[in-house]
Amino acid sequence: MTLILENVSKKFGSFTAVDQLSLEIQENSIFGFLGANGAGKTTTFRMILHLIDPTNGSITWDKDKIDYRKSDLIGYLPEERGLYPKLKVRDQLVYLGKLRGMTKKDAQKELNTWLDRLKVPHYLDKKVEDLSKGNQQKIQFISAVIHKPKLLILDEPFSGLDPVNVEMLKSAVEDLKNEGTTIVFSSHRMEHVEQLCENLCMLQTGKRILHGNLREIKRSYGKKNLRIETDFDINFVKQIPGVLKVQTYSWGIDCQIENEAVSQKILEQLTGKGFIRKFELEEPSLNDIFIEKAGESYE
């Protein structure tokens, strides 16, 4: 059940929110969208869900358009809160489960399982308005997955969560993928996309500026990051050919280099000068790549 976008555009008057976007998202994968606010991510999600129609282009899932006939197969977590604040967790999530074709008994069972999984079983009979923003986000996540969707769209799913709960939700997302759900999500935190996604798309002002397999994107970028921690002055590294950027710290330096061969030249010049606590070569971060592609820092 491949999700395909072909030359999709969306205009609001004279403003183009999404511009000629083409993507193919394979079944049983995790696909990430990156881009600053206003890049077109949420508009793309709303077109996929058939909440708004594209101005041009086509969107198909399993070779057919997405409409209300497929609503029981799809889960959606919007960036904005969408729960009823004065209703109890039990009442509204069982109700939402029934809207997706579940029996009351099955919805209650699945709800209890998820509340235990996310370590909030005591919120079953609490009103949503009485919960913290982070716990409201957990409940809203459950509302998107309670019916075991085949396609799950998550718009900024980790917003409002502390690091412990981010890891808890990331683990849940990975388990859903392993159980057969295709997951498409956006995040303003690039490390989340790096940790979860096999494939990604970077958007800028509605246009696709980068798309493909994460490993292949990093490999094709060529440049590497190098961290050096020492007990002696290593500012001379800045002068070595192939060193592109250097950030100095009290403990050493982080630098960007042209390729792996440059790291060997640096190591040769460091040898014998003192104790080296760390010499670590890493792939470039998505933020490094975004800066070069988009000409600006994502953050």
N, C-alpha and C positions, 0 to 999 in steps of 0.2 A: 504494500500500500504506500507507494511513493507519492510525496507531496511535491508538485511541480508548479513553479511560477514562471510564466513566459511573458517577457516584455511588459511587465505590470507597471502602470503609472497611475497616480492619483493626484488630481488637481482640485484645489478649492479656490474657485475663481481664477485669478491670475497666478496663484501660488502653487508650485509643484512640490508636494510632500514626498512623493516617491516617483523616481524617474527611471523608467525602462529597466526594472529589476527582474532578472532571471536567475532562478535557483532550482536545484533539485535536492530534496531532502529525503534520504533513504529511510526505509522502514527500520524500526528498532535501533535508532541511533539518537544521540544527543547533539543538537545543532544550536550553535550560539550566534546571537546577534549582538554586535557592538556598535556603539556610536553615541555621540553626545546627545543631550536633550535637543529635540527638534530634527534629529537625523532621519526619522521616518520609521523607526522600529514599531511603535505602537500602531501607527497607521497601517503598516504591513500586516500586523497581527489581526487587526479588525477586518482587513480585506480577506485574509485567509479564512476567518470565521464567518464571512458573509454578513458581517454587521454593517459594513459599507461596501459599495460596489466600486471596483476599479474603474478609472476613466478609460483606460486602454489595457489590453492584455488579457491573459486568462490564468486562472488558478484551478488546478485539479488535484484531487486526492484519490488514489486508486482509479485513475482515468475518468473520474466523474467530479462534478462540482460539489462543493460543500454547501449544504442547506439544512433546513430543520429536520429532514429525514435522518441526518447523521448526528444529531445533537447528542444522542445517547452514547456515541462513540468518542466524543470529544470532551476534554476538560480545559477550562480557561481560568487562569488566575490573573486578573487585571492588576495594574499597578495601584489603582485607587481602591480603597476599602469598599466592599460591596455587600456587606452583611447588614442585617437588621439589628441595630444596636440594642433595642429593648426586648428582643426575643432571647430565650435561653438557647444555649448551644445545641442541646438535644433536639429541641423542637424545630429549629430551622434547618439543621443539617439532615435530619430524617426527612423533612419536607422536601429539601433540595434533592435528596437521593430518590425519593418517590417520583419527582418530576423527571428524573433520568431513567425511569422504568424499573426501579428497585422496589421490592416489597418493604413494608415497614420493618419487618423482622430482620431482613438482610441489611437494610440501611443502619439499623441500630447496632447490629453485630459488627459491621465494618467501621462504624463510628467509634465504638469502644476499642477496637483493635488499633485504630489510628491515634486515639487519645493516649493509649498506653505507649505506643511507639514514640510519640512526641513528648512523653512524660508530663501530660496535663490531664490525667483521668478525673481529677477533682473539679474540672471546669464543666463537666457534663450539664449541670443544672444552673450554671451561672449565666447572667446576661452578658452579651458581648461587650456592652459599654462599660462593664465592670472590670474588664481585662486590660492588661497593658497592651501597648501597640504591638510589641513583639508576639504576644500570645494571641492577639487578634489575627496576626499574620499566619500563625500556625493553624487557627481554625479556618481561615479562608483557604489555606492550602488544602486542608482536608475536604472542604467543599468542592474543590476542583478535581479531587482524585477518588472520592468515596465510591463512585460508580465504576471504577477500574477502566478508565478510558484507553482507547487505542492510540489516540493523538492527544498530547498534553501541551498546551501553550502557556508559558509562565513569563509574565511581564514583570521584571525586577522582583523575583521571588524572595530574595534575601534582604530586602530593604527593611529596616527597623529591627533587625535581629542582632543580638550580640554574637561574638565569635563562637561560643559553645553551640548556640542554636543554629547558626549558619552551618556548622559541621553536621548537625543532626539532620537538617533539611537536605543538605547535599547528599548525605548517605541515603535518605529516602528517595531522592531523585534517581540515584544510581541503581537502587533496587528496582524501581519501577521500570527503568530501561532494561534491566536484566530479565524482568518478567514479560517483556514484549511491547512495552509502550514506546512510541516515538515521541521524543521530547524536543520542543523548540523553546528556547528561552533567551531573554535579554538580561544583561546586567551592566551596571556602570562600574563594576569591579572586574578588571581584566583577569585577575588571578583566578576568579571563579570560572571563567570561560576556559582558561588554560587547564584547570584541574578536571573539568567535566567533559569538555567537548572534543569530539573527533574532527568535526568540520565547523566552519564559521563563516560569517559574512560581516564585513565592516561597512557601515553606511556613513556617508557624510553628505549633508544637505540633500537627502533622498537618493543619492547615487551610490552604487556599489563600487567601493575603491579597493576591496580585497575580498577574495572568496576562495575557499578550498580547504584541503586537509591541513590541520594545524601543524603536523610534523613537516609536511612538505613545504608549507609557508616558511617555517623557521629555517629549514635547510636551504631553501632558495635565497633567503635573505643574505646568507653568507657571513655577515659580521657576528662576532662573539662578544660576550661579556666576560671580563676577568677580574676576580677579586684577589687582592694580595694583602696579607696581614704580616707585618714584620716589626722588629725592634729597632730598625735603622731607617734613615731617610731614603726614600725611594722616589723622590720627585723627578729624578733624572729619567724615569720611565717615559715622561711626557715627550722627550726628545727622540725616542726610538721610532724609526719609520714604521708606519702601519698602526700606530696608536692614534685613534681618532678623537677620543674624549677621555678626560680624566677628572674624577671627583676625589678630592683629598679629604681624609678623615684623620682623627688622632691615632687610629689603629693601623692605618695603611691607605690603600686606594681602591676604588672601583674604576675600571676603564673599559671602553669599547675599542675593540681591535678589528682589523680587516678580516682576519682569518686565523685558523689554528696555528699556522706556521709562525705568526708573529708572537704567539705565546711562548714558543720555544726560544725565540731570540731574547725575549724578556727574561726567561728563566736562566739562560746562559749568562746574562749580565748580572743577575742577582746572586748567582752561585759564588760562595766564598766571601760575601760581604757581611754576613751575619745570619742570625736565626730567622727562618721563615716559618711563621705559624700556620699560614694558609696560602695556598696557591690553587685557586679554583676557577676552572673554565666552564662557562655555562652558555646555553643557547640564549639568543636574544629574547627579551620579554615582548609580549604583545604591545606594550606601551612603546617600546623602542621602535617597533615596526610601524605602529600607528603614527608616531611623530614624523617618521620619514615619508609615509604615504600621504598623510593628511596635512603635513606642514604645521602641526600644532600638537600640544600635549592633550591627551584625552581627559586627564583629570582636570 
